[in-house]
């Protein structure tokens, strides 16, 4: 419980002192490669997908932090084959693997995009590892998670945030 309280205090401090945190980030990392508008559009796209997926329209404010929503979609895509299939247009396992490798390299060069997208990639790798260790059919697990990555990538379009 103390940890949660500490995290809340840190978050509150960051929100209260946002301008100084932003100024320091710009000093260290430079200007972000994407605008707040792009981030807001991504959040809206995720909100629409949640409404479509669960059949429940949101009313009022979308209270979900974007990084959490991105991770949520990794999980949902890994579990919901109907939703997964809806994003697999043009899927090729080799293209998906190469895209994943490219994205990881690009994220290492862009701290803002890394902060936004890397937690989802780490979560994807944790889900893959759990299933891979227990599976008798390793190739099927590999293919499934390459599909999940491809679908997530098609939904999220991280290239818009990297500056390609």
C-alpha positions as CSV (number, residue, x, y, z in Angstrom):
1,X,0.0,0.0,0.0
2,X,2.8,2.4,0.7
3,X,4.2,1.8,-2.8
4,X,0.9,2.8,-4.3
5,X,0.7,5.9,-2.2
6,X,4.3,6.8,-3.2
7,X,3.5,6.3,-6.9
8,X,0.4,8.5,-6.6
9,X,2.5,11.2,-5.0
10,X,5.1,10.9,-7.7
11,X,2.4,11.2,-10.4
12,X,0.8,14.1,-8.6
13,X,4.2,15.8,-8.5
14,X,4.7,15.3,-12.2
15,X,1.2,16.6,-13.0
16,X,1.6,19.6,-10.7
17,X,5.1,20.4,-12.1
18,X,4.3,19.3,-15.6
19,X,5.9,22.4,-17.2
20,X,9.2,21.8,-15.4
21,X,9.2,18.1,-16.4
22,X,8.4,19.0,-20.0
23,X,11.2,21.6,-20.1
24,X,13.7,19.1,-18.7
25,X,12.6,16.4,-21.1
26,X,13.0,18.8,-24.0
27,X,16.5,19.8,-22.7
28,X,17.6,16.1,-22.5
29,X,15.8,14.6,-25.5
30,X,14.8,17.4,-27.7
31,X,11.3,18.1,-29.1
32,X,9.0,15.1,-29.5
33,X,8.6,13.6,-32.9
34,X,4.9,13.7,-32.7
35,X,2.3,16.3,-31.6
36,X,-0.3,16.1,-28.8
37,X,-2.9,16.0,-31.6
38,X,-1.5,12.7,-33.0
39,X,-1.5,11.2,-29.5
40,X,-5.1,12.4,-29.0
41,X,-6.1,10.9,-32.3
42,X,-4.5,7.6,-31.3
43,X,-6.4,7.7,-28.0
44,X,-9.7,8.4,-29.9
45,X,-9.0,5.5,-32.3
46,X,-8.4,3.1,-29.4
47,X,-11.6,4.4,-27.7
48,X,-13.6,3.6,-30.9
49,X,-12.1,0.1,-31.1
50,X,-12.9,-0.5,-27.4
51,X,-16.5,0.5,-28.1
52,X,-16.6,-1.6,-31.3
53,X,-15.0,-4.6,-29.5
54,X,-17.2,-4.6,-26.4
55,X,-20.3,-3.1,-28.1
56,X,-20.5,-0.4,-25.4
57,X,-20.3,3.2,-26.5
58,X,-18.4,5.4,-24.0
59,X,-20.2,8.5,-22.8
60,X,-18.4,11.4,-21.4
61,X,-14.6,11.4,-20.9
62,X,-12.2,8.6,-22.0
63,X,-10.4,8.1,-18.7
64,X,-7.8,5.6,-20.0
65,X,-4.1,6.4,-20.2
66,X,-2.9,5.7,-23.8
67,X,0.0,3.4,-22.8
68,X,-2.4,1.2,-20.8
69,X,-4.9,1.1,-23.7
70,X,-2.0,0.0,-26.1
71,X,-1.1,-2.8,-23.7
72,X,-4.7,-3.8,-23.4
73,X,-5.0,-4.2,-27.1
74,X,-2.0,-6.5,-27.1
75,X,-3.8,-8.7,-24.7
76,X,-7.2,-8.5,-26.4
77,X,-5.7,-9.3,-29.8
78,X,-3.9,-12.3,-28.3
79,X,-7.1,-13.7,-26.9
80,X,-9.8,-12.6,-29.4
81,X,-9.3,-14.3,-32.8
82,X,-12.2,-12.4,-34.4
83,X,-10.7,-9.1,-33.6
84,X,-7.3,-10.3,-34.5
85,X,-8.4,-11.5,-37.9
86,X,-10.0,-8.1,-38.6
87,X,-6.5,-6.5,-38.6
88,X,-4.5,-9.2,-40.5
89,X,-4.9,-7.7,-44.0
90,X,-1.5,-8.2,-45.8
91,X,-0.1,-10.3,-43.0
92,X,3.2,-12.1,-43.7
93,X,5.2,-13.7,-40.9
94,X,8.5,-12.5,-42.3
95,X,7.2,-9.0,-42.9
96,X,5.8,-8.9,-39.3
97,X,9.1,-10.1,-37.8
98,X,11.1,-7.5,-39.8
99,X,8.7,-4.8,-38.8
100,X,9.1,-5.8,-35.2
101,X,12.9,-5.6,-35.4
102,X,12.8,-2.3,-37.2
103,X,10.4,-0.8,-34.7
104,X,12.5,-1.9,-31.8
105,X,15.5,-0.2,-33.3
106,X,13.6,3.0,-34.0
107,X,12.2,3.1,-30.5
108,X,15.7,3.0,-29.1
109,X,16.4,6.2,-31.0
110,X,13.2,8.0,-30.1
111,X,12.7,8.4,-26.3
112,X,9.2,9.8,-26.6
113,X,7.9,7.0,-28.9
114,X,9.8,4.5,-26.8
115,X,8.0,5.6,-23.6
116,X,4.7,5.3,-25.5
117,X,5.1,2.0,-27.3
118,X,7.9,0.0,-25.7
119,X,5.7,-1.2,-22.7
120,X,3.3,-2.8,-25.2
121,X,6.2,-4.6,-27.0
122,X,7.6,-5.8,-23.6
123,X,4.1,-7.0,-22.7
124,X,3.8,-8.8,-26.0
125,X,7.1,-10.6,-25.4
126,X,6.0,-11.6,-21.9
127,X,2.8,-13.2,-23.3
128,X,4.8,-14.9,-26.0
129,X,7.3,-16.3,-23.5
130,X,4.7,-17.6,-21.2
131,X,2.9,-19.5,-23.9
132,X,6.1,-20.6,-25.7
133,X,7.6,-22.2,-22.6
134,X,4.5,-24.3,-22.1
135,X,3.7,-25.1,-25.8
136,X,4.4,-28.3,-27.7
137,X,4.0,-26.4,-30.9
138,X,6.6,-23.6,-30.7
139,X,6.1,-22.6,-34.4
140,X,2.4,-22.0,-33.8
141,X,3.1,-19.8,-30.8
142,X,5.6,-17.8,-32.9
143,X,3.1,-17.3,-35.7
144,X,0.3,-16.4,-33.3
145,X,2.3,-13.6,-31.7
146,X,3.7,-12.3,-35.0
147,X,0.0,-12.0,-36.0
148,X,-0.8,-10.2,-32.8
149,X,2.1,-7.8,-33.4
150,X,1.0,-7.2,-37.0
151,X,-2.6,-6.5,-35.9
152,X,-1.5,-4.2,-33.1
153,X,0.8,-2.4,-35.5
154,X,-2.0,-1.9,-38.0
155,X,-4.3,-0.6,-35.3
156,X,-1.7,1.7,-33.7
157,X,0.3,2.8,-36.7
158,X,3.5,3.7,-34.6
159,X,5.3,4.9,-37.7
160,X,3.3,8.1,-37.4
161,X,5.0,8.8,-34.0
162,X,8.5,7.9,-35.0
163,X,8.9,10.4,-37.8
164,X,9.3,8.0,-40.8
